[in-house]
Amino acid sequence: MTQSLEQVAQEIRERVVRFRTEEGAVWANEIEQTRQIPDALWHRLRELGFLNLTQPQWAGGRGLPLQLYFPILEEVARCHGSIRMVVHVYNSIWRTVGCGREEQQREWLPKVANGEALVAFALTEPGNGTGIDLRTTATYQQGRYILNGQKHLITFAEEADVLVVIAKTDAEAGRAGLTAFLVRKGNPGMRLTPMPDMMGDKGSSHAVVTLQDCAVPEADVLGEVGQGFDIALRGFLDQSRACIAQSAVGLAAEALDQATDFVRHRTTFGKPLSARQAIQMRLAEMAMEVQAARLLCLDAARKYDAGQDISLEASMAKGFAIRMVGAVTDGALALFGGIGYMAGSPVERLYRDARSIWFEEGTAEMQKMTIAERLLTDARKRERAAR
Ligand SMILES: Cc1cc2nc3c(=O)[nH]c(=O)nc-3n(C[C@H](O)[C@H](O)[C@H](O)COP(=O)(O)OP(=O)(O)OC[C@H]3O[C@@H](n4cnc5c(N)ncnc54)[C@H](O)[C@@H]3O)c2cc1C
């Protein structure tokens, strides 16, 4: 009997919970100690079926809509920042290639879904702002584009088989001057330099990508010339922002559970901390914040699955989740008292891992700029309509 997508999602979610309770802590400890994601873990996540949840079924993925994927991602995000990162990268960055031409989708998507290929996404640059401010150029020369420029903070660039690089093909054309390129591993014009260890998400690699006269065949323009902004923002980042927000929900829910368990057992002045109303209020505040963020994610997921533009909803979810996860992990650390600050305490790693969520797919200010732009555009439209 064929399972419904709901049944598939429920079964995988339960598998994640089992993985977390039976193996999660062992993998997390190994990552924290070695500062690496062991090959065996990449393999295990693939074997358990956590890396092909969202890719289309024709390519070998499970084809889960965001609404069904999010409860799974929430459980994954309770495990370890880098486990979440691997699952997220496989289940999210393929969408850039999903905006490509049919032959590009046919080449790459089955490989991503069966775990043979990893795609990384290279937008951020060290010397300037993101988006139309970027300076990496791509110049057409006899059937090839020559890329020059530098990207940094690129997650899993070293492990990736192909990088989606956003570059400028027309300096005067604004958004329409941006193009996405597939730059394959081993291209002699691309140099990868590992970046120093990060504060959290230990084990995840990030690299500086230097493109020096990097020749990319015209066939590896992803989609069409001038579609780079749409591929980066509408095709990938909007849904990915909602995914990062959902990851924040999982991480914060874990911090809240840890803090709740702790205050039930920690006694001061003759009573468990959990008997104090001040502590109960704090837990309640944290729980409300987590649930509010979860519902913002669900709203974005439902609209995305219905084919709607979710730039506003994704930015609201991500902007809110940044504040929420900061407050909840702060609160959890505070409730643990000094013992929580100890390296290796249950909340210390969550506190560090939460901070990457501030940056991945854009900061709070970037999300607020998107929200404000929509508010002002709508206000202008209302004014015009009233005239
Ligand atoms: C763990 C991690 C993984 C990442 N992975 C990737 C990846 O795989 N691919 C990729 O391309 N990038 C990646 N990034 C980069 C990430 O997307 C950027 O760090 C983030 O978008 C912020 O950009 P920035 O670092 O250039 O900050 P900046 O743009 O330099 O901003 C610095 C500060 O100024 C604020 N600011 C900037 N401009 C304005 C403005 N106009 N008005 C008001 N405030 C402003 C920002 O909000 C921020 O607080 C990753 C980052 C991290 C930390």
The ligand as an SDF file (V2000), in Angstrom:
LIG
                    3D

 53 58  0  0  0  0  0  0  0  0999 V2000
   27.2550   30.2610    9.6660 C   0  0  0  0  0  0  0  0  0  0  0  0
   27.1220   31.0780    8.4210 C   0  0  0  0  0  0  0  0  0  0  0  0
   26.9020   30.4310    7.2050 C   0  0  0  0  0  0  0  0  0  0  0  0
   26.8100   31.1900    6.0300 C   0  0  0  0  0  0  0  0  0  0  0  0
   26.6650   30.5420    4.8280 N   0  0  0  0  0  0  0  0  0  0  0  0
   26.6170   31.2580    3.6760 C   0  0  0  0  0  0  0  0  0  0  0  0
   26.5560   30.5950    2.4010 C   0  0  0  0  0  0  0  0  0  0  0  0
   26.5380   29.3660    2.3260 O   0  0  0  0  0  0  0  0  0  0  0  0
   26.5100   31.3570    1.2780 N   0  0  0  0  0  0  0  0  0  0  0  0
   26.5290   32.7150    1.3190 C   0  0  0  0  0  0  0  0  0  0  0  0
   26.4800   33.3400    0.2620 O   0  0  0  0  0  0  0  0  0  0  0  0
   26.6360   33.3800    2.5180 N   0  0  0  0  0  0  0  0  0  0  0  0
   26.6810   32.6790    3.6750 C   0  0  0  0  0  0  0  0  0  0  0  0
   26.7760   33.3260    4.8950 N   0  0  0  0  0  0  0  0  0  0  0  0
   26.8360   34.7750    4.9150 C   0  0  0  0  0  0  0  0  0  0  0  0
   25.5610   35.4120    5.4720 C   0  0  0  0  0  0  0  0  0  0  0  0
   24.5140   35.2720    4.5460 O   0  0  0  0  0  0  0  0  0  0  0  0
   25.9120   36.8790    5.7530 C   0  0  0  0  0  0  0  0  0  0  0  0
   26.8440   36.8980    6.8120 O   0  0  0  0  0  0  0  0  0  0  0  0
   24.6950   37.6980    6.1380 C   0  0  0  0  0  0  0  0  0  0  0  0
   23.7900   37.7820    5.0560 O   0  0  0  0  0  0  0  0  0  0  0  0
   25.1190   39.1250    6.5430 C   0  0  0  0  0  0  0  0  0  0  0  0
   25.8830   39.7000    5.5300 O   0  0  0  0  0  0  0  0  0  0  0  0
   27.3270   40.2610    5.8360 P   0  0  0  0  0  0  0  0  0  0  0  0
   28.0720   39.2640    6.6470 O   0  0  0  0  0  0  0  0  0  0  0  0
   27.9240   40.6820    4.5390 O   0  0  0  0  0  0  0  0  0  0  0  0
   27.0440   41.4760    6.7910 O   0  0  0  0  0  0  0  0  0  0  0  0
   27.0810   43.0250    6.4200 P   0  0  0  0  0  0  0  0  0  0  0  0
   26.2530   43.2700    5.1920 O   0  0  0  0  0  0  0  0  0  0  0  0
   28.4880   43.4750    6.4250 O   0  0  0  0  0  0  0  0  0  0  0  0
   26.3040   43.6330    7.6420 O   0  0  0  0  0  0  0  0  0  0  0  0
   26.9130   43.9120    8.9120 C   0  0  0  0  0  0  0  0  0  0  0  0
   25.8530   44.4910    9.8230 C   0  0  0  0  0  0  0  0  0  0  0  0
   25.3490   45.7080    9.2710 O   0  0  0  0  0  0  0  0  0  0  0  0
   23.9660   45.5900    9.0400 C   0  0  0  0  0  0  0  0  0  0  0  0
   23.6550   46.2490    7.7420 N   0  0  0  0  0  0  0  0  0  0  0  0
   24.2360   45.9870    6.5450 C   0  0  0  0  0  0  0  0  0  0  0  0
   23.6990   46.7860    5.5930 N   0  0  0  0  0  0  0  0  0  0  0  0
   22.7670   47.5480    6.2120 C   0  0  0  0  0  0  0  0  0  0  0  0
   21.8690   48.5700    5.7780 C   0  0  0  0  0  0  0  0  0  0  0  0
   21.7940   48.9400    4.5080 N   0  0  0  0  0  0  0  0  0  0  0  0
   21.0670   49.1410    6.6960 N   0  0  0  0  0  0  0  0  0  0  0  0
   21.0970   48.7690    8.0070 C   0  0  0  0  0  0  0  0  0  0  0  0
   21.9240   47.8090    8.4760 N   0  0  0  0  0  0  0  0  0  0  0  0
   22.7350   47.2070    7.5880 C   0  0  0  0  0  0  0  0  0  0  0  0
   23.6630   44.1070    8.9860 C   0  0  0  0  0  0  0  0  0  0  0  0
   22.3140   43.8180    9.3340 O   0  0  0  0  0  0  0  0  0  0  0  0
   24.6540   43.5740    9.9940 C   0  0  0  0  0  0  0  0  0  0  0  0
   24.1290   43.7010   11.2930 O   0  0  0  0  0  0  0  0  0  0  0  0
   26.9050   32.6000    6.0750 C   0  0  0  0  0  0  0  0  0  0  0  0
   27.1110   33.2350    7.3180 C   0  0  0  0  0  0  0  0  0  0  0  0
   27.2410   32.4880    8.4680 C   0  0  0  0  0  0  0  0  0  0  0  0
   27.5220   33.1960    9.7580 C   0  0  0  0  0  0  0  0  0  0  0  0
  1  2  1  0
  2  3  1  0
  2 52  2  0
  3  4  2  0
  4  5  1  0
  4 50  1  0
  5  6  2  0
  6  7  1  0
  6 13  1  0
  7  8  2  0
  7  9  1  0
  9 10  1  0
 10 11  2  0
 10 12  1  0
 12 13  2  0
 13 14  1  0
 14 15  1  0
 14 50  1  0
 15 16  1  0
 16 17  1  0
 16 18  1  0
 18 19  1  0
 18 20  1  0
 20 21  1  0
 20 22  1  0
 22 23  1  0
 23 24  1  0
 24 25  2  0
 24 26  1  0
 24 27  1  0
 27 28  1  0
 28 29  2  0
 28 30  1  0
 28 31  1  0
 31 32  1  0
 32 33  1  0
 33 34  1  0
 33 48  1  0
 34 35  1  0
 35 36  1  0
 35 46  1  0
 36 37  1  0
 36 45  1  0
 37 38  2  0
 38 39  1  0
 39 40  1  0
 39 45  2  0
 40 41  1  0
 40 42  2  0
 42 43  1  0
 43 44  2  0
 44 45  1  0
 46 47  1  0
 46 48  1  0
 48 49  1  0
 50 51  2  0
 51 52  1  0
 52 53  1  0
M  END
$$$$
